[in-house]
Amino acid sequence: MLKTKGKTMQRILSIFLAIATTLAISINKQGIYEGVKKVEDVLQFNVLIMAILALGFFIFYQKTKQEKIHPLKKVLAILFALCLLIGESYAKIGAWDLVFENIPLFLLSVFQGICYYFLFIRIFSLIDQALKKKSSAPIKIKNKYLNTFITLFKKHPFLVSLGLMLLFWFIYMIAFYPLVLSNDPSFQIKQFFNVKTKYIDYVVPLNPNVNLTAHHPVLHTLLLGGFIKLGRLFGSDNFGLFLYAICQTLILASALACTITYLYKRKGRLRACFILLAIYCLVPTFPFYAMAAVKDTLYTSFVIFYVLFLLYLTEEKNKKISWPLLLLLLLNMILVMQLRNNGVYVILLSFPFLLLYRRREVKQILLLGAVFVVALGSNSLYNNVILPYFKIPAGSIREVLSVPFQQTARYVKEHKDEVTEEEKEAIDTVLGYDDLAERYDPELADDVKNNYNRYTTKEELKEYFQVWFAQFLKHPDTYVQATLNNTYGYFYPNTHNWYLYDGEDYSKLITEDNLVDYHYNSLGGLRIALSAYGEAFPFIPILGLISNIGFQTWLLLLCTVYVITSKKKRYFIILMPLLVSLLICFVSPANTYFRYTMPYIFMMPFILCYTTKVLKKDDET
């Protein structure tokens, strides 16, 4: 009797939650905000779609059991719910007014938030249940060809993975020969040949005859230009660029192959390894960026290697670290810092966690500490001695001030009548005041920060920040909104700013004045077909989430919370470089910018597979 009554109550609760969740998803708050009159306009979906959604949610709630949830997971559920509410508002109207404009919208948002919270709690319960189950049985294949492949993979996981990736990526290498040069690498090539670009106008030159700056990593600029010069030895700039593309593709594919190899050798799970291999081979994001000359591809590759180093050193605690490994680690850390200007923060904010974890191993901690100090020291020597010696100016300080500059611009746009003459003067000295409101783009700081006065003194910058703080005290909500508007895409999965460096011909940037002979081949139709696949991929149900920025951020936070709340807290160390990469996105100039997220998006398939295996109850490590 009691059992039957319990099932009935569970069914009633499931029906209630299913209807409530469906309504929460279906409410058209933008329509309400704009004053729609018809009842049907208050909902985003028709009755049939809502019925299907409700049925799906009912089945989900019926099949999942409410389990005891760790408090930190409850916090994460609240955070995800807020991400959906705030993200939707900024994606639709560029402000948080869909949540806070009036009492009806606020109450609707509270209702939505509660529904989202219970939905995420049930999802976490489902994950907890899955982690308690034993791992699936090993793959049993009767096909002799597949068995031959599996045997070969077991003997040579790295080479097999690398070979298959290169095989699947080969069509991209042919189609986009020699490689894709977008704006940034094109300007870098111009700088290599000492052609004046906009970047020299952002800084105070150290020598009027030197047009190279450290706005982009100088090492990467030298690599691009060096390969062009190498190609000229063979009579072709294109061939030199293709040699660069081959090297970059090999490095990225090797980094990804290492993740598969490590997963197999540590966990021996063929199914997970083959899932990773399929993702790397078939998801177009990987080969497209392998053929794009942006600095982020090489940088991401060495971040992947760095995370694997951290993972190995975390799992091999109390074991002697060989000198070759230490030297490779040092080289890798240096390259992470040299291939992207903010790479130093990835090292600086993550490696100390490894030192703290191994603090009881006196000799090993001294060696690792020495590597850390030498890596940071070499980076400081490079930036403060070597670059100035060659009269190469550092990048402008404006690159790290996108957040306050955007806040000031929004303040001027919304509260222009409240700005005093003294405040105008301080702002004008740094950013230019008269057209600042017109230059403000809520999702891209370039038009604001690019007008930064390169001759600004420390005293003038100090006066600006005094004004910045005074205006913050007057309208803190404006500052918060400016930052949310410039970052919501990094935590809201339902927005897309998808782009690929694909078939567009950027050649005009570097072919003017016969600087570089760069051109695509005649396979335009193939480029169009591959580009169409790449552009469409993010919109493929479920699979498209692999390249969805907001969703991948959620996965990173989910892995972090599950590691922290488990007995495997040491694996938080390997998540730190990715979390730092995420934090860098939040102070970047652009919203939902895929290049900035590459370190954690490219690494996430491996992280998800590995942490899942680590967190399984039958895992012995």
C-alpha positions in Angstrom: 0.0 0.0 0.0 2.7 2.5 1.0 4.8 1.4 -1.9 1.9 2.0 -4.3 1.2 5.4 -2.7 4.9 6.3 -3.0 4.9 5.5 -6.8 1.7 7.6 -7.2 3.3 10.6 -5.5 6.4 10.1 -7.6 4.3 10.1 -10.8 2.4 13.2 -9.7 5.6 15.0 -8.8 7.1 14.0 -12.2 4.0 15.4 -14.0 4.2 18.7 -12.1 8.0 19.1 -12.7 7.6 18.2 -16.4 4.8 20.8 -17.0 6.7 23.4 -14.9 10.0 22.8 -16.8 8.3 22.9 -20.2 6.6 26.3 -19.3 9.9 27.6 -18.0 11.6 26.9 -21.3 8.7 28.1 -23.4 8.0 31.5 -21.8 8.7 34.3 -24.2 9.9 37.0 -21.9 11.1 39.2 -24.7 7.5 39.3 -26.0 6.3 40.2 -22.5 9.0 42.9 -22.3 7.9 44.4 -25.6 4.2 44.3 -24.5 2.6 41.6 -26.6 -1.1 41.4 -26.3 -2.0 37.9 -27.4 -1.7 35.0 -25.0 -0.1 32.7 -27.7 2.7 35.3 -28.1 3.7 34.8 -24.5 5.0 31.3 -25.4 7.8 30.5 -27.8 6.6 27.1 -28.9 3.2 25.8 -30.2 1.1 23.4 -28.2 2.4 20.3 -30.0 6.1 21.1 -29.4 5.3 21.8 -25.7 3.4 18.5 -25.4 6.5 16.6 -26.8 8.8 18.5 -24.4 6.5 17.8 -21.4 6.4 14.1 -22.3 10.2 14.0 -22.6 10.6 15.7 -19.3 8.0 13.4 -17.6 10.0 10.3 -18.8 13.2 11.9 -17.6 11.9 12.8 -14.1 10.3 9.3 -13.8 13.5 7.5 -14.7 15.8 9.5 -12.5 15.9 9.3 -8.7 16.4 12.2 -6.4 19.6 11.5 -4.5 21.5 13.3 -1.8 23.4 16.1 -3.5 26.6 17.7 -2.3 26.1 21.4 -1.4 28.7 22.4 -4.0 26.7 20.7 -6.7 23.6 22.7 -5.5 25.6 25.9 -5.9 26.6 24.8 -9.4 22.9 24.1 -10.2 22.0 27.6 -9.1 24.9 29.0 -11.1 23.8 27.2 -14.3 20.2 28.4 -13.8 21.5 32.0 -13.4 23.6 31.6 -16.6 20.5 30.6 -18.5 18.5 33.6 -17.2 21.2 36.2 -17.5 22.5 34.9 -20.8 19.1 34.8 -22.5 18.5 38.4 -21.5 21.7 39.7 -22.9 21.5 37.6 -26.0 18.1 39.0 -26.8 18.2 42.7 -25.7 21.8 43.4 -24.6 20.8 44.1 -20.9 19.4 42.2 -17.9 16.0 43.8 -18.2 14.3 40.5 -19.1 15.1 39.6 -15.5 15.0 42.9 -13.5 12.9 45.3 -15.6 9.7 44.9 -13.5 8.0 42.7 -10.9 6.2 40.4 -13.4 9.4 39.7 -15.3 11.3 39.2 -12.1 8.7 36.7 -10.8 8.7 34.8 -14.1 12.5 34.7 -13.9 12.4 33.3 -10.3 9.9 30.6 -11.5 12.2 29.8 -14.4 15.3 29.7 -12.1 13.6 27.3 -9.7 12.6 25.0 -12.6 16.1 25.1 -14.0 17.6 24.4 -10.6 15.5 21.2 -10.1 16.3 20.1 -13.7 20.0 20.4 -13.0 19.7 18.7 -9.7 18.1 15.7 -11.4 20.8 15.7 -14.1 23.5 15.7 -11.4 21.7 12.8 -9.7 21.7 10.9 -13.0 25.4 11.5 -13.3 26.0 10.3 -9.7 24.1 7.1 -10.5 26.1 6.5 -13.6 29.4 7.0 -11.7 28.3 4.4 -9.2 27.8 1.7 -11.8 30.6 -0.6 -12.8 32.5 0.2 -16.0 31.2 -1.4 -19.1 32.6 -4.7 -20.3 35.6 -4.7 -22.7 34.9 -4.5 -26.4 34.4 -7.9 -28.0 34.7 -7.7 -31.8 34.3 -10.7 -34.1 35.3 -8.9 -37.3 38.9 -10.0 -38.0 39.8 -6.6 -39.7 38.6 -4.6 -36.7 40.4 -7.1 -34.4 43.6 -6.5 -36.4 43.1 -2.7 -36.0 42.6 -3.1 -32.2 45.7 -5.2 -31.9 47.7 -2.7 -33.8 46.3 0.1 -31.7 47.2 -1.7 -28.5 50.8 -2.0 -29.7 51.2 1.5 -31.1 48.4 3.8 -29.7 50.3 7.0 -30.5 51.2 6.1 -34.0 47.8 4.7 -34.9 46.0 7.7 -33.5 48.4 10.1 -35.2 48.2 8.3 -38.5 44.4 8.2 -38.6 44.1 11.9 -37.7 46.4 12.9 -40.5 44.5 10.6 -42.9 41.2 12.3 -42.1 42.8 15.8 -42.0 44.6 15.3 -45.3 41.6 16.5 -47.4 41.7 19.8 -45.5 45.4 20.2 -46.1 44.9 19.7 -49.9 41.8 22.0 -50.1 43.3 24.8 -48.1 46.9 24.6 -49.5 49.1 26.3 -48.5 47.2 27.4 -45.3 44.7 29.9 -44.2 46.1 33.3 -43.4 43.5 35.4 -41.5 44.0 39.0 -40.4 46.3 38.5 -37.4 48.9 36.2 -39.0 48.8 38.4 -42.2 49.7 41.4 -40.1 52.4 39.4 -38.3 54.0 38.5 -41.7 53.9 42.2 -42.6 55.7 43.0 -39.3 58.3 40.3 -40.0 59.2 42.1 -43.3 59.2 45.4 -41.3 56.2 46.8 -43.1 54.3 49.4 -41.0 51.0 48.1 -39.6 48.4 49.4 -37.2 50.1 47.7 -34.2 53.1 50.1 -34.3 50.6 52.9 -33.8 49.3 51.3 -30.6 52.7 51.7 -28.8 55.6 54.1 -28.4 58.3 52.9 -30.8 61.7 52.2 -29.5 63.3 52.8 -32.9 61.6 54.5 -35.8 63.0 52.0 -38.2 61.6 48.9 -36.4 57.9 48.1 -37.1 57.8 44.8 -35.2 56.0 44.8 -31.9 55.2 42.2 -29.2 51.4 42.7 -29.7 51.5 39.3 -31.2 54.0 36.7 -29.9 57.3 37.6 -31.6 58.3 33.9 -31.7 55.2 33.0 -33.7 55.8 36.0 -36.0 59.4 34.8 -36.6 58.1 31.3 -37.4 55.7 32.6 -40.0 58.2 34.8 -41.6 61.0 32.3 -41.3 59.0 29.6 -43.2 58.3 32.0 -46.0 62.0 32.7 -46.3 62.6 29.0 -46.3 60.1 28.6 -49.1 61.9 31.2 -51.1 64.9 28.9 -51.1 62.7 26.6 -53.1 61.3 29.4 -55.2 57.8 29.5 -53.6 56.3 31.5 -50.7 53.3 29.2 -50.8 55.5 26.2 -50.3 57.1 27.8 -47.3 53.7 28.5 -45.8 52.7 24.9 -46.5 55.8 23.7 -44.6 54.6 25.7 -41.7 51.1 24.2 -42.0 52.7 20.7 -42.0 54.7 21.3 -38.9 51.7 22.9 -37.1 49.4 20.1 -38.1 51.9 17.5 -36.9 52.3 19.3 -33.5 48.5 19.6 -32.9 47.8 16.0 -34.0 50.7 14.7 -31.8 49.3 16.6 -28.8 45.9 15.1 -29.4 47.4 11.6 -30.0 49.2 11.9 -26.7 45.9 12.3 -24.9 44.6 9.1 -26.4 47.8 7.3 -25.6 47.8 8.5 -22.0 44.2 7.5 -21.6 44.8 4.0 -23.0 48.0 3.3 -21.0 46.6 4.6 -17.7 43.0 3.3 -17.9 43.1 0.8 -20.7 39.6 1.7 -21.9 39.4 1.1 -25.6 35.9 2.5 -26.0 36.9 5.9 -24.5 40.0 6.0 -26.7 38.1 5.3 -29.8 35.5 7.9 -28.9 38.3 10.4 -28.6 39.8 9.3 -31.8 36.5 9.7 -33.6 36.0 13.2 -32.3 39.5 14.3 -33.3 39.1 12.8 -36.8 35.6 13.9 -37.6 34.9 17.2 -35.8 35.9 19.9 -38.3 37.2 22.3 -35.7 40.5 20.4 -35.3 41.6 20.2 -39.0 40.4 23.7 -39.7 42.5 25.2 -36.9 45.4 22.9 -37.9 45.4 24.7 -41.2 44.9 28.2 -39.8 48.0 30.2 -39.1 46.6 31.9 -35.9 48.9 31.8 -32.9 46.3 29.9 -30.9 46.8 26.6 -32.6 50.4 26.1 -31.6 49.7 27.7 -28.2 46.8 25.2 -27.6 49.0 22.3 -28.6 51.5 23.1 -26.0 48.9 23.8 -23.3 47.7 20.2 -24.0 51.2 18.9 -23.5 51.5 21.0 -20.3 48.3 19.5 -18.9 49.5 16.0 -19.7 52.8 16.8 -17.9 50.8 18.0 -14.8 48.7 14.8 -15.0 51.7 12.5 -15.1 53.5 14.4 -12.3 50.3 14.3 -10.2 49.8 10.5 -10.7 53.5 9.7 -10.3 53.9 11.2 -6.9 56.8 9.8 -4.8 58.6 8.7 -8.0 61.9 10.1 -9.1 61.6 12.6 -11.9 64.1 12.1 -14.7 66.3 15.0 -16.1 65.0 14.5 -19.6 61.4 14.9 -18.3 62.4 18.1 -16.4 64.0 19.6 -19.5 61.0 18.8 -21.7 58.7 20.3 -19.0 60.8 23.4 -18.9 60.8 23.8 -22.7 57.1 23.2 -22.8 56.4 25.9 -20.1 58.6 28.4 -22.0 56.7 27.7 -25.2 53.3 28.2 -23.5 54.5 31.6 -22.3 56.1 32.6 -25.7 53.3 31.5 -28.0 50.6 33.7 -26.4 51.2 36.7 -24.2 48.8 35.6 -21.5 50.3 32.1 -21.4 52.4 33.3 -18.5 49.3 33.4 -16.3 48.4 29.8 -17.2 51.8 28.7 -15.8 51.9 31.1 -12.9 48.5 30.2 -11.6 48.5 26.5 -12.1 52.0 25.1 -11.5 52.1 26.1 -7.8 49.2 23.7 -7.1 51.5 20.8 -8.3 54.3 22.1 -6.0 51.9 22.2 -3.1 50.6 18.7 -3.8 54.2 17.3 -3.8 55.5 19.5 -1.0 56.6 16.5 1.2 59.1 15.3 -1.5 62.0 17.6 -0.7 64.3 16.7 -3.5 61.6 16.5 -6.1 60.0 19.8 -5.0 63.3 21.5 -5.3 63.7 20.3 -8.9 60.2 21.2 -9.9 60.5 24.5 -8.1 63.7 25.2 -10.0 62.0 24.5 -13.3 59.2 26.9 -12.4 61.6 29.7 -11.4 63.8 29.2 -14.5 60.7 29.2 -16.8 59.4 32.4 -15.3 62.9 33.9 -15.2 63.5 33.2 -18.9 60.1 34.8 -19.8 61.0 37.9 -17.8 64.5 38.0 -19.4 63.0 37.7 -22.8 60.4 40.5 -22.3 62.6 42.9 -20.3 66.0 42.4 -21.9 66.0 40.6 -25.2 63.0 42.4 -26.9 64.2 45.9 -25.8 67.7 45.0 -27.0 66.3 44.5 -30.5 64.1 47.6 -30.1 60.9 45.6 -30.2 58.3 47.4 -28.0 56.0 45.5 -25.7 52.3 45.4 -26.5 50.1 48.2 -25.3 48.8 48.1 -21.7 45.3 48.7 -23.3 45.2 44.9 -24.1 44.6 44.1 -20.4 42.2 47.0 -19.8 39.3 46.0 -21.9 37.0 45.5 -18.9 37.4 48.9 -17.3 37.4 50.6 -20.7 34.1 48.9 -21.7 32.6 49.9 -18.3 33.6 53.6 -18.9 32.2 53.5 -22.4 28.8 52.1 -21.2 28.7 54.6 -18.4 29.2 57.5 -20.8 26.6 56.1 -23.2 24.0 55.7 -20.4 24.8 58.5 -18.0 26.4 61.2 -20.2 24.5 64.0 -18.4 26.2 63.0 -15.1 29.8 63.2 -16.4 31.6 66.3 -15.0 34.1 68.4 -16.9 36.9 67.0 -14.8 35.8 63.5 -15.5 35.5 64.2 -19.3 39.0 65.5 -19.3 40.5 62.5 -17.6 38.6 60.1 -19.9 39.4 62.1 -23.0 43.2 62.0 -22.2 43.1 58.2 -22.2 40.4 57.1 -24.5 39.0 60.1 -26.3 35.6 61.3 -25.0 33.6 63.0 -27.7 32.7 59.9 -29.8 33.2 57.3 -27.0 29.5 56.5 -26.6 29.2 55.9 -30.4 32.3 53.7 -30.5 30.9 51.5 -27.7 30.1 47.9 -28.9 28.8 45.9 -25.9 30.3 42.7 -27.2 33.6 43.9 -28.6 36.1 46.3 -26.9 38.2 47.0 -30.0 36.7 50.3 -31.1 37.0 51.6 -27.5 40.5 50.4 -26.6 42.0 51.0 -30.0 41.6 54.7 -29.4 43.8 54.4 -26.3 46.4 57.2 -26.2 49.7 55.5 -26.4 51.4 58.5 -24.8 49.3 58.3 -21.6 51.5 58.7 -18.6 51.2 56.8 -15.3 49.8 59.9 -13.6 47.1 60.3 -16.3 46.2 56.6 -16.1 45.9 57.0 -12.3 43.6 60.0 -12.8 41.5 58.0 -15.2 41.1 55.1 -12.6 40.1 57.6 -10.0 37.3 58.7 -12.3 36.5 55.1 -13.1 36.1 54.2 -9.4 34.0 57.3 -8.7 31.6 56.5 -11.5 31.5 52.9 -10.3 30.2 54.1 -6.9 27.5 56.1 -8.7 26.3 53.3 -11.0 27.8 49.9 -10.1 25.0 48.2 -12.1 26.2 49.8 -15.3 29.7 48.4 -14.7 28.3 44.9 -14.0 26.1 45.1 -17.1 29.0 46.2 -19.3 31.0 43.1 -18.2 28.1 40.7 -18.5 27.3 42.0 -21.9 30.9 41.5 -23.0 31.2 37.9 -21.6 27.8 36.2 -21.5 28.6 34.0 -24.5 31.3 32.2 -22.4 28.7 30.8 -20.0 25.4 30.8 -22.1 25.1 27.8 -24.4 22.2 29.2 -26.4 24.2 31.8 -28.2 26.4 31.4 -31.3 29.2 33.5 -32.6 30.6 30.6 -34.6 33.3 31.2 -37.2 36.0 29.3 -38.9 39.1 30.5 -40.8 38.0 28.7 -43.9 37.6 29.4 -47.6 37.7 33.2 -47.5 40.7 34.6 -49.4 42.7 36.9 -47.2 45.5 37.2 -49.7 45.1 40.9 -50.3 46.5 41.7 -46.9 49.9 40.4 -47.7 50.1 40.4 -51.5 50.0 44.1 -51.9 53.2 45.6 -53.2 54.3 42.0 -54.0 55.2 41.4 -50.4 54.3 37.7 -50.4 53.1 35.5 -53.2 50.3 33.8 -51.4 47.3 32.2 -53.1 44.9 29.3 -52.8 44.8 26.4 -55.3 42.0 25.8 -57.8 40.0 23.5 -55.5 37.4 26.2 -54.7 34.5 23.8 -54.7 36.1 21.5 -52.2 36.9 24.4 -49.9 33.2 25.5 -50.1 32.0 22.0 -49.3 34.4 21.6 -46.3 33.6 25.1 -45.1 29.8 24.4 -45.3 30.4 21.3 -43.1 32.4 23.3 -40.7 29.9 26.1 -40.5 27.0 23.7 -40.1 28.6 21.4 -37.5 27.8 23.5 -34.3 24.1 23.3 -35.2 24.0 19.5 -35.4 21.9 18.3 -32.4 24.1 16.9 -29.5 27.3 16.6 -31.7 27.4 20.3 -32.2 27.9 20.8 -28.5 31.5 19.7 -28.9 32.2 23.1 -30.3 29.7 25.1 -28.2 31.6 27.6 -26.0 29.0 28.0 -23.3 28.3 24.3 -23.0 32.0 23.4 -22.9 32.4 26.0 -20.1 29.7 24.2 -18.2 31.5 20.8 -18.7 34.7 22.3 -17.4 32.9 23.6 -14.3 31.1 20.3 -13.9 34.3 18.3 -14.0 35.9 20.8 -11.5 33.0 20.4 -9.0 32.9 16.6 -9.3 36.7 16.4 -8.8 36.5 18.7 -5.7 33.6 16.8 -4.1 35.2 13.4 -4.7 38.2 11.7 -3.1 40.2 12.5 -6.2 40.8 16.2 -5.4 44.4 16.0 -6.7 43.0 16.0 -10.3 42.0 19.6 -9.7 45.6 20.4 -10.6 45.1 19.4 -14.2 42.0 21.5 -14.5 43.7 24.7 -13.3 45.4 25.6 -16.7 41.9 25.3 -18.3 40.2 27.3 -15.6 42.8 30.0 -16.0 42.2 30.0 -19.7 38.5 30.5 -19.0 39.2 33.4 -16.6 41.3 35.0 -19.4 38.2 34.9 -21.6 36.3 37.0 -19.1 38.9 39.8 -19.3 39.3 39.5 -23.0 38.0 42.2 -25.5 35.6 40.0 -27.3 32.5 38.0 -26.3 32.1 34.4 -27.4 35.4 34.3 -29.3 36.3 30.7 -30.1 40.1 31.2 -30.4 40.3 32.3 -26.8 38.6 29.1 -25.7 40.6 26.7 -27.7 42.8 25.4 -24.8 39.9 24.1 -22.8 37.6 23.2 -25.7 40.3 21.1 -27.5 41.2 19.5 -24.2 37.7 18.9 -23.0 36.9 15.5 -24.7 40.0 14.0 -23.0 39.3 15.7 -19.7 35.7 14.4 -19.7 36.8 10.8 -20.6 39.6 10.8 -18.1 37.8 12.3 -15.1 34.9 10.0 -15.7 37.2 7.0 -15.5 38.9 8.5 -12.4 35.5 9.1 -10.7 34.1 5.7 -11.4 33.7 3.7 -8.2 35.6 0.7 -9.6 38.6 2.8 -10.6 41.6 1.8 -8.6 43.8 4.8 -9.1 
